[in-house]
């Protein structure tokens, strides 16, 4: 504020106003964030007083009996998000590498446009598509081979249900794929050509050049893309609500139904009241804390990677 008054006194009215507006815009983010936290904290007092910290690790979900826990929904959110980011991370970075290193310019534009177009599709459309088209296709062509090879494991045991964790995880992977692919493409494209030329001059293959010179240089950006995708997968609501089944249980097989924090809030909020409403808001507060922790963890990872030597050309 002192700088603002100094600029104002010197007659630099435009600079002073610009600095003040920029400061207010920056502070507005903090005000909004703390406002959300404050409102959630105030409106969850009933749930916090009744359940305490046991709410975090309780699997109970008896609304009429007044026994509600969040662990079931935290578990469903974690499993579906991790599976989604594993699938989307591998495919997304592969798409980015193809577009930057291999694809001709015309194909690059077409495929890049299609990838970005996927991000504009509403989540409810993904949900309907996953339930009507993807689930039957998976049940016919994907699930039988998986059960034939991995049916002895708990993850792929039992009968396949169309509205299941398996289907929801794949739909989530498709939904976050544009985020991972587009950001990874931008950071890979920003790698200096000297990195590539140096490796090629040493006799490296295209794969060796990409894996040893390009990816280490773009590592921070790729990690950021994966974290953004993970954050979206954890907070996705409508598609998961339609596909996952909203069954509050600790599932052992991906072919069973489950529920996430966002899906139980979306499906139950309209009819909730009193203790149940307070519990749903506390689940929302936990989801907010988890996404915040994901972003803080990403920052720490980027700092760790940034302090390491850059991936350069090595013989």
C-alpha positions as CSV (number, residue, x, y, z in Angstrom):
1,X,0.0,0.0,0.0
2,X,2.9,2.4,0.6
3,X,4.0,2.0,-3.0
4,X,0.5,2.8,-4.1
5,X,0.4,6.1,-2.2
6,X,3.9,7.0,-3.4
7,X,2.9,6.4,-7.0
8,X,-0.3,8.4,-6.5
9,X,1.6,11.3,-4.9
10,X,4.1,11.4,-7.8
11,X,1.2,11.7,-10.3
12,X,1.5,8.1,-11.7
13,X,-2.3,7.6,-11.3
14,X,-2.5,4.9,-13.9
15,X,0.3,2.8,-12.3
16,X,-1.2,3.3,-8.9
17,X,-4.6,2.2,-10.0
18,X,-3.2,-0.8,-11.9
19,X,-1.2,-1.9,-8.8
20,X,-4.2,-1.6,-6.5
21,X,-6.5,-3.5,-8.9
22,X,-3.8,-6.3,-9.3
23,X,-3.4,-6.5,-5.6
24,X,-7.1,-6.8,-5.0
25,X,-7.4,-9.5,-7.6
26,X,-4.6,-11.5,-6.0
27,X,-6.1,-11.1,-2.5
28,X,-9.6,-12.1,-3.8
29,X,-8.3,-15.7,-4.3
30,X,-7.3,-15.9,-0.7
31,X,-10.6,-14.4,0.4
32,X,-12.6,-16.9,-1.7
33,X,-10.6,-19.9,-0.5
34,X,-10.8,-19.0,3.2
35,X,-14.5,-18.1,2.8
36,X,-15.2,-21.6,1.4
37,X,-13.2,-23.2,4.3
38,X,-15.0,-21.0,6.9
39,X,-18.5,-21.8,5.6
40,X,-17.8,-25.6,5.4
41,X,-16.3,-25.6,8.9
42,X,-19.3,-23.7,10.4
43,X,-21.9,-25.9,8.7
44,X,-20.2,-29.2,9.7
45,X,-20.3,-28.5,13.4
46,X,-23.2,-30.9,14.0
47,X,-21.3,-33.8,12.3
48,X,-18.0,-33.0,14.0
49,X,-19.5,-32.8,17.4
50,X,-21.3,-36.2,17.0
51,X,-18.6,-38.2,15.2
52,X,-15.3,-36.5,15.9
53,X,-12.2,-37.7,14.2
54,X,-13.8,-41.2,14.0
55,X,-15.8,-39.9,11.0
56,X,-12.6,-40.2,8.9
57,X,-12.1,-44.0,9.4
58,X,-15.7,-45.1,9.9
59,X,-17.4,-47.2,7.2
60,X,-20.9,-46.9,8.6
61,X,-23.6,-45.5,6.4
62,X,-26.9,-45.8,8.2
63,X,-28.8,-42.5,7.7
64,X,-31.8,-43.5,9.7
65,X,-29.6,-44.8,12.6
66,X,-27.5,-41.7,12.6
67,X,-24.3,-43.6,11.9
68,X,-22.3,-42.1,9.0
69,X,-18.6,-42.4,8.1
70,X,-16.4,-41.1,5.3
71,X,-13.9,-43.9,4.8
72,X,-16.0,-45.7,2.2
73,X,-16.1,-42.6,0.0
74,X,-12.5,-41.7,0.5
75,X,-11.6,-45.2,-0.5
76,X,-13.7,-45.1,-3.6
77,X,-12.3,-41.7,-4.6
78,X,-8.7,-42.8,-4.1
79,X,-9.0,-46.1,-6.0
80,X,-10.9,-44.7,-9.0
81,X,-8.6,-41.6,-9.2
82,X,-5.4,-43.6,-9.0
83,X,-6.5,-46.1,-11.7
84,X,-7.6,-43.1,-13.9
85,X,-4.3,-41.3,-13.6
86,X,-2.3,-44.4,-14.3
87,X,-4.1,-45.0,-17.5
88,X,-4.4,-41.4,-18.6
89,X,-0.8,-40.6,-17.6
90,X,0.7,-43.4,-19.7
91,X,-1.5,-42.7,-22.7
92,X,-1.4,-38.9,-22.4
93,X,2.4,-38.6,-22.3
94,X,2.5,-41.1,-25.2
95,X,0.1,-38.9,-27.2
96,X,2.2,-35.8,-26.4
97,X,5.4,-37.5,-27.5
98,X,3.8,-38.7,-30.7
99,X,2.4,-35.2,-31.6
100,X,5.7,-33.4,-30.9
101,X,8.3,-35.9,-32.0
102,X,6.7,-38.1,-34.7
103,X,3.5,-36.7,-36.2
104,X,3.6,-34.5,-39.3
105,X,2.5,-30.9,-38.9
106,X,-1.0,-31.5,-40.4
107,X,-1.7,-34.6,-38.3
108,X,-0.4,-32.8,-35.3
109,X,-3.0,-30.0,-35.7
110,X,-5.8,-32.4,-36.3
111,X,-5.0,-34.8,-33.4
112,X,-4.2,-31.9,-31.1
113,X,-7.6,-30.3,-32.0
114,X,-9.4,-33.5,-31.2
115,X,-7.6,-33.9,-27.9
116,X,-8.6,-30.4,-26.9
117,X,-12.1,-31.0,-28.1
118,X,-12.5,-33.9,-25.6
119,X,-11.9,-31.4,-22.8
120,X,-15.0,-29.4,-23.9
121,X,-17.4,-32.3,-23.6
122,X,-19.7,-32.0,-20.5
123,X,-19.1,-34.6,-17.8
124,X,-22.8,-35.6,-17.9
125,X,-22.3,-36.6,-21.6
126,X,-19.3,-38.8,-20.6
127,X,-21.5,-40.4,-18.0
128,X,-24.3,-41.3,-20.4
129,X,-21.8,-42.5,-23.0
130,X,-20.0,-44.6,-20.4
131,X,-23.2,-46.2,-19.1
132,X,-24.9,-46.8,-22.5
133,X,-22.0,-47.5,-24.8
134,X,-18.8,-48.2,-23.0
135,X,-20.1,-50.5,-20.3
136,X,-21.6,-53.1,-22.7
137,X,-18.5,-52.9,-24.9
138,X,-16.2,-53.6,-21.9
139,X,-18.4,-56.4,-20.8
140,X,-18.1,-58.1,-24.2
141,X,-14.6,-57.5,-25.3
142,X,-12.4,-56.4,-22.3
143,X,-13.7,-58.1,-19.2
144,X,-13.6,-61.7,-20.4
145,X,-9.9,-61.6,-21.3
146,X,-9.1,-59.9,-18.1
147,X,-10.9,-62.5,-16.1
148,X,-9.3,-65.3,-18.0
149,X,-5.8,-64.0,-17.1
150,X,-6.3,-62.2,-13.8
151,X,-9.5,-63.7,-12.6
152,X,-7.7,-65.4,-9.7
153,X,-6.9,-62.0,-8.2
154,X,-9.4,-60.2,-6.0
155,X,-9.3,-57.1,-8.3
156,X,-10.9,-58.9,-11.2
157,X,-13.0,-61.5,-9.4
158,X,-16.8,-61.8,-9.5
159,X,-19.4,-60.9,-12.1
160,X,-19.0,-57.7,-14.1
161,X,-21.6,-55.0,-13.5
162,X,-21.9,-52.2,-16.1
163,X,-22.2,-49.5,-13.5
164,X,-19.0,-50.4,-11.6
165,X,-15.7,-49.0,-10.4
166,X,-13.9,-50.5,-13.5
167,X,-16.1,-48.6,-15.9
168,X,-16.0,-45.4,-13.9
169,X,-12.2,-45.4,-13.7
170,X,-11.9,-45.8,-17.5
171,X,-14.4,-43.0,-18.1
172,X,-12.4,-40.8,-15.6
173,X,-9.2,-41.7,-17.5
174,X,-10.7,-40.5,-20.8
175,X,-12.0,-37.3,-19.1
176,X,-8.6,-36.3,-17.8
177,X,-6.7,-37.4,-20.9
178,X,-7.0,-34.0,-22.6
179,X,-5.6,-32.3,-19.6
180,X,-2.6,-34.6,-19.3
181,X,-1.9,-34.8,-23.1
182,X,-2.3,-31.0,-23.9
183,X,-0.1,-29.8,-21.0
184,X,2.5,-32.6,-21.6
185,X,2.6,-31.6,-25.3
186,X,3.3,-28.0,-24.5
187,X,6.1,-28.7,-22.1
188,X,7.7,-31.3,-24.4
189,X,7.4,-28.9,-27.3
190,X,9.2,-26.3,-25.2
191,X,12.3,-28.5,-24.8
192,X,15.2,-26.8,-26.7
193,X,16.1,-28.5,-30.0
194,X,19.7,-28.6,-28.8
195,X,18.7,-31.4,-26.4
196,X,17.5,-33.5,-29.3
197,X,20.2,-32.7,-31.7
198,X,22.9,-33.4,-29.1
199,X,21.5,-36.9,-28.5
200,X,21.1,-37.6,-32.2
201,X,24.6,-36.5,-32.8
202,X,25.9,-39.1,-30.3
203,X,24.2,-41.8,-32.3
204,X,21.1,-42.2,-30.1
205,X,17.8,-43.6,-31.4
206,X,14.6,-41.6,-31.4
207,X,13.5,-43.4,-28.3
208,X,16.8,-42.9,-26.5
209,X,16.6,-39.2,-27.4
210,X,13.1,-38.9,-26.1
211,X,13.5,-40.8,-22.9
212,X,17.0,-39.5,-21.9
213,X,17.0,-35.9,-23.1
214,X,13.5,-34.7,-23.7
215,X,11.5,-36.3,-20.8
216,X,14.0,-35.4,-18.0
217,X,14.0,-31.8,-19.2
218,X,10.2,-31.6,-19.3
219,X,9.8,-33.6,-16.1
220,X,8.4,-30.8,-14.0
221,X,5.7,-29.9,-16.5
222,X,4.7,-33.5,-16.9
223,X,4.4,-33.9,-13.2
224,X,2.2,-30.8,-13.1
225,X,0.0,-32.3,-15.8
226,X,-0.4,-35.5,-13.9
227,X,-1.3,-33.7,-10.7
228,X,-3.9,-31.5,-12.5
229,X,-5.4,-34.7,-14.0
230,X,-5.5,-36.4,-10.6
231,X,-7.2,-33.4,-9.0
232,X,-9.9,-33.4,-11.7
233,X,-10.4,-37.1,-11.3
234,X,-10.8,-36.8,-7.6
235,X,-13.3,-34.1,-7.8
236,X,-15.3,-35.3,-10.8
237,X,-19.0,-35.6,-10.0
238,X,-21.7,-36.3,-12.6
239,X,-20.0,-39.0,-14.7
240,X,-19.0,-40.9,-11.6
241,X,-22.5,-40.5,-10.1
242,X,-24.1,-42.1,-13.1
243,X,-21.6,-44.9,-13.7
244,X,-20.1,-46.0,-10.3
245,X,-23.4,-47.2,-8.8
246,X,-23.3,-45.1,-5.6
247,X,-23.1,-48.2,-3.4
248,X,-21.5,-47.3,-0.1
249,X,-19.2,-50.2,0.4
250,X,-15.5,-51.2,0.6
251,X,-15.3,-53.0,-2.6
252,X,-12.5,-55.6,-3.3
253,X,-13.2,-56.2,-7.0
254,X,-13.1,-53.5,-9.6
255,X,-16.2,-55.1,-11.1
256,X,-18.3,-54.2,-8.1
257,X,-20.1,-50.9,-7.4
258,X,-18.8,-48.2,-5.2
259,X,-19.1,-44.5,-4.3
260,X,-16.9,-41.4,-4.2
261,X,-17.0,-38.3,-2.0
262,X,-18.4,-36.2,-4.9
263,X,-20.9,-38.8,-6.0
264,X,-22.5,-39.2,-2.6
265,X,-22.8,-35.5,-2.2
266,X,-24.4,-35.0,-5.6
267,X,-26.8,-37.9,-5.2
268,X,-27.9,-37.2,-1.6
269,X,-27.6,-33.5,-1.1
270,X,-31.1,-32.6,-2.3
271,X,-32.8,-34.8,0.2
272,X,-30.4,-34.3,3.1
273,X,-31.1,-32.4,6.3
274,X,-29.8,-31.9,9.8
275,X,-27.1,-34.5,10.7
276,X,-26.9,-36.1,7.3
277,X,-26.6,-32.7,5.6
278,X,-23.8,-31.7,8.0
279,X,-22.1,-35.1,7.3
280,X,-22.2,-34.5,3.5
281,X,-20.7,-31.0,4.0
282,X,-17.9,-32.6,6.1
283,X,-17.2,-35.0,3.3
284,X,-17.0,-32.0,1.0
285,X,-14.5,-30.4,3.4
286,X,-12.4,-33.6,3.4
287,X,-12.5,-33.6,-0.4
288,X,-11.3,-30.0,-0.3
289,X,-8.4,-30.9,2.0
290,X,-7.4,-33.9,-0.2
291,X,-7.3,-31.8,-3.3
292,X,-5.3,-29.1,-1.4
293,X,-2.9,-31.8,-0.2
294,X,-2.5,-33.1,-3.8
295,X,-1.5,-29.7,-5.0
296,X,0.9,-29.1,-2.1
297,X,2.5,-32.5,-2.7
298,X,2.9,-31.6,-6.4
299,X,4.6,-28.4,-5.5
300,X,7.0,-30.3,-3.2
301,X,7.7,-32.8,-6.0
302,X,8.5,-30.0,-8.4
303,X,10.8,-28.4,-5.9
304,X,12.6,-31.7,-5.4
305,X,13.0,-32.2,-9.2
306,X,14.0,-28.6,-9.7
307,X,16.9,-29.0,-7.3
308,X,18.2,-32.0,-9.2
309,X,20.5,-31.6,-12.2
310,X,18.6,-31.0,-15.4
311,X,18.3,-34.0,-17.8
312,X,20.9,-33.1,-20.4
313,X,22.7,-34.9,-23.1
314,X,24.6,-37.9,-21.8
315,X,26.8,-40.3,-23.7
